[in-house]
Amino acid sequence: MPTEVKPQTEELSLRSVSLWQITWRRLFKRKSALVGFAMLGVLVFVAIFAPWIAPYDPYQVLIGVEDVQRREPPCIHVLGCPTDRPQHIMGIDGNVRDQFSRILYGARLSLIIGFSTVTFAIILGTILGAIAGFFGGWVDNIIMRLMDVLLAFPALLLAITIVTVLGPGLINALIAIAIVSIPAYARIVRASVLSVREQDFVAASRVLGGNPFYLLFRRILPNALTPLIVQGTLGIATAILDAAALSFLGLGAQPPTPEWGSMLGAERNQVFTAPHLVFYPGLAIMLTVLAFNLIGDGLRDALDPRLAHVSK
């Protein structure tokens, strides 16, 4: 009887598929991740093309330009708004500026905040965590105890303290958010390095004479970054929320910068008289954070080592 070779062929085909191909295949089979990518795609499109989509300059005061009043509700002609009134999809804010234009430009600022702070935190956290995990001993103790001190404080409260010391402003808010985010990435990288450095291929490189920095940055670290990808995606959402909170308190972006948290803080007392000025910035923050959370959850499932098989 001929030998059955189909299982062996399937096994070889699975081995020939790279980790990232498997990851993307799993990721795009998760509807929640696809929804997150779609929402993020819209956000990126809006951020890039805001100057062409926005009907007004986000800083333009419309007094004397159009016959509008402060905090006018949304006016959309196709939904029954009189055609003799100027069309403002999301209404007019307290300084007589078009709310829709400011929301669009706020998307650009939120993406810059999220990616810049997380990038800075990941770079420093990765370096500190990798050094602590690889060298161990007193180096590990010093770095990790410092991270424990930072983790002992609530992140937002520590960020408020740092901004208070440095002074209000968007740049100082970004620095504060990045600093309070470093310990989470350092601990993740340290744990991954501790696991990877004991594997056979690292031992083989060490026997062949690889120096410590070669082993750390060429052999260990590239194989220890998978959990960091998931945490970084979720960290972008947290950074956007923290930046909005600082701006809401007047410590982040300063008026007239079109930042969603700052817009919420400026109109927080008008929640009953002009709810559209609070609803739309809050909705923008919620959808942006939701998009990154959905993508992060999808990546976490796709990169789960327990899902070793390729979904058919």
C-alpha positions in Angstrom: 0.0 0.0 0.0 1.3 3.5 -0.8 2.4 5.6 2.1 0.1 8.6 3.0 2.2 11.7 2.6 -0.5 14.4 2.9 0.0 15.1 6.6 3.8 15.5 6.0 3.2 17.9 3.1 0.8 20.0 5.2 3.3 20.1 8.0 6.1 21.3 5.7 3.8 23.9 4.2 2.9 25.2 7.7 6.6 25.5 8.5 7.3 27.4 5.4 4.9 30.1 6.4 6.5 33.0 8.4 5.3 34.1 11.8 4.1 37.4 10.4 2.1 35.8 7.6 0.4 33.6 10.2 -0.2 36.7 12.4 -1.7 38.7 9.6 -3.9 35.7 8.6 -5.2 35.4 12.1 -5.6 39.1 12.5 -7.7 39.6 9.4 -10.1 36.8 10.5 -11.1 38.8 13.5 -14.0 41.1 12.8 -13.3 43.4 15.7 -9.7 44.0 14.4 -11.1 44.7 11.0 -13.5 47.2 12.4 -10.6 48.8 14.3 -8.5 49.1 11.2 -11.4 50.6 9.3 -11.9 53.2 12.0 -8.2 53.9 12.1 -8.1 54.2 8.3 -10.9 56.9 8.4 -9.0 58.7 11.2 -5.7 58.7 9.3 -7.5 59.9 6.1 -9.2 62.7 8.0 -5.9 63.7 9.6 -4.0 63.8 6.3 -6.7 65.6 4.3 -8.1 67.9 7.0 -7.1 71.1 5.1 -9.1 70.0 2.1 -12.1 68.5 4.0 -12.6 71.2 6.6 -14.8 74.0 5.3 -13.1 76.6 7.5 -9.8 77.4 9.1 -9.9 75.9 12.7 -8.7 79.2 14.2 -11.1 81.4 12.1 -13.5 83.5 14.1 -16.7 83.9 12.0 -17.9 87.1 13.6 -18.3 89.5 10.7 -17.8 86.7 8.1 -21.2 85.0 8.5 -24.4 85.7 10.3 -23.9 83.2 13.1 -24.2 83.3 16.8 -22.1 81.9 19.6 -22.8 78.3 20.4 -25.3 77.8 17.6 -26.5 74.2 17.2 -25.6 72.2 14.1 -27.2 73.3 10.9 -27.3 70.8 8.0 -29.4 71.8 4.9 -30.3 68.3 3.9 -31.7 67.6 7.3 -34.1 70.5 7.2 -31.9 73.5 8.3 -33.1 76.6 6.4 -31.0 77.3 3.4 -30.7 81.0 4.3 -28.6 80.0 7.3 -24.9 79.0 6.9 -24.3 75.3 7.1 -22.3 74.1 10.1 -22.4 70.3 10.5 -21.4 70.3 14.2 -22.4 73.8 15.1 -20.5 76.9 16.4 -18.3 76.9 19.5 -18.1 79.5 22.3 -15.6 81.6 20.3 -17.7 81.6 17.1 -15.6 79.0 15.2 -16.7 76.1 13.2 -16.8 73.0 15.4 -16.5 70.5 12.5 -13.3 72.0 11.2 -11.7 72.0 14.7 -12.7 68.3 15.2 -11.1 67.4 11.9 -7.8 69.1 12.8 -8.0 67.6 16.2 -7.6 64.1 14.6 -4.2 65.1 13.3 -3.1 66.3 16.7 -4.4 63.2 18.5 -2.5 60.9 16.2 0.7 62.9 16.6 0.3 62.7 20.4 -0.4 59.0 20.5 2.4 57.9 18.2 5.1 60.3 19.4 4.6 59.6 23.1 4.4 55.8 22.7 7.5 55.8 20.4 9.5 57.7 22.9 8.3 55.5 25.8 9.0 52.3 23.8 12.5 53.3 22.9 13.5 54.1 26.5 11.5 51.3 28.0 13.0 48.8 25.6 16.6 49.9 26.3 16.1 49.8 30.1 14.2 46.5 30.1 16.6 44.8 27.8 19.7 45.9 29.9 18.0 44.9 33.1 16.9 41.5 31.8 20.2 40.6 30.1 22.7 41.7 32.7 20.7 41.0 35.8 22.2 41.4 39.3 22.6 45.0 40.6 21.9 46.5 37.2 18.5 44.8 37.2 17.8 45.8 40.7 18.5 49.5 40.2 16.5 49.8 37.0 13.5 47.8 38.2 13.3 49.5 41.5 13.3 52.8 39.7 10.5 51.5 37.5 8.6 50.3 40.6 8.8 53.8 42.1 7.2 55.3 39.0 4.5 52.5 39.0 3.7 53.3 42.6 2.0 56.5 41.6 -1.2 56.7 39.5 -0.1 57.4 36.0 -2.4 60.4 35.4 -1.6 61.9 38.8 2.2 61.6 38.1 1.7 63.1 34.7 -0.1 66.1 36.3 2.7 66.5 38.7 5.3 66.5 36.0 3.4 69.0 33.9 2.9 71.2 36.9 6.7 71.3 37.4 7.6 71.8 33.8 4.7 74.2 33.0 1.5 73.8 31.0 1.9 73.1 27.3 1.4 70.4 24.8 5.1 69.5 24.6 5.5 69.2 28.4 2.3 67.1 28.4 3.8 64.7 25.9 7.0 64.4 27.9 5.0 63.7 31.0 2.8 61.0 29.4 5.9 59.3 27.9 7.7 59.3 31.2 4.8 57.6 33.1 4.5 55.0 30.2 8.1 53.9 30.3 7.8 51.4 33.3 5.1 49.3 31.5 7.3 48.8 28.4 10.5 48.2 30.5 8.8 45.4 32.5 7.4 43.7 29.4 10.8 43.8 27.6 12.6 42.6 30.7 10.3 39.6 31.1 10.7 38.7 27.4 14.5 39.0 27.5 14.6 36.8 30.6 12.7 34.1 28.7 14.6 34.4 25.4 18.1 34.5 26.8 17.8 31.0 28.1 17.0 29.4 24.7 19.3 27.2 22.8 20.1 29.6 19.9 21.3 32.2 22.4 23.5 29.7 24.2 25.0 28.6 20.8 25.8 32.2 19.9 27.4 32.7 23.3 29.6 29.6 22.8 30.7 30.8 19.4 32.1 34.0 21.0 29.3 36.5 20.5 29.9 39.6 22.6 27.1 40.7 25.0 25.9 43.6 22.9 25.6 41.4 19.8 23.7 38.8 21.8 21.4 41.4 23.3 20.6 43.5 20.2 20.9 41.0 17.4 19.8 37.7 18.9 17.7 38.3 22.0 15.9 41.6 21.5 14.4 40.9 18.0 12.8 37.7 19.4 11.5 39.5 22.5 9.5 42.3 20.9 6.2 40.5 20.2 4.4 41.5 23.5 5.7 45.0 23.0 3.7 45.4 19.7 0.5 44.7 21.5 1.2 46.9 24.4 2.3 49.7 22.1 -1.0 49.6 20.2 -3.0 49.7 23.4 -0.6 52.4 24.8 -1.5 54.8 21.9 -5.1 54.8 23.1 -4.0 55.4 26.7 -1.7 58.2 25.6 -4.5 59.9 23.7 -6.8 59.6 26.7 -4.2 61.0 29.1 -3.4 63.9 26.7 -7.1 64.7 26.5 -7.4 64.6 30.3 -4.4 67.0 30.7 -5.8 69.4 28.1 -9.2 69.2 29.8 -7.5 70.4 33.0 -5.7 73.1 31.2 -2.3 71.5 31.5 -1.9 70.2 28.0 -2.7 71.9 24.6 -3.5 75.5 25.2 -6.3 77.5 23.4 -6.8 78.1 20.6 -5.2 74.8 19.6 -7.9 72.4 18.2 -7.3 69.5 20.6 -10.3 67.4 21.6 -9.6 67.5 25.4 -9.1 71.2 25.4 -12.3 71.7 23.5 -14.2 69.6 26.1 -12.6 71.6 28.9 -13.5 74.9 27.3 -17.2 74.0 27.0 -17.7 71.7 30.0 -20.1 74.1 31.6 -22.4 74.1 28.5 -23.3 70.5 28.6 -27.0 71.3 29.0 -27.3 74.6 27.1 -25.0 73.6 24.1 -24.5 69.8 24.3 -23.1 69.5 20.8 -19.9 71.3 22.0 -19.3 68.5 24.4 -20.8 65.6 22.5 -18.7 65.7 19.3 -15.2 66.0 20.9 -16.1 63.3 23.4 -17.4 61.1 20.6 -14.1 61.7 18.6 -12.0 60.6 21.6 -14.2 57.6 22.2 -14.0 56.3 18.6 -10.3 56.9 18.4 -9.5 55.0 21.6 -11.9 52.3 20.6 -10.2 51.8 17.2 -6.8 51.3 18.9 -8.2 49.0 21.5 -9.9 46.8 18.9 -6.6 46.6 17.0 -4.6 45.9 20.1 -7.0 43.1 21.2 -6.8 41.6 17.7 -3.0 41.7 17.7 -3.0 40.1 21.2 -5.1 37.2 20.0 -3.2 36.8 16.7 0.2 36.8 18.4 -0.9 34.4 21.1 1.7 31.5 21.0 -1.0 29.1 22.2 -2.7 29.5 18.7 0.1 27.6 17.0 -2.1 26.4 14.1 -3.0 28.4 11.0 -6.7 28.9 10.8 -8.2 27.5 7.6 
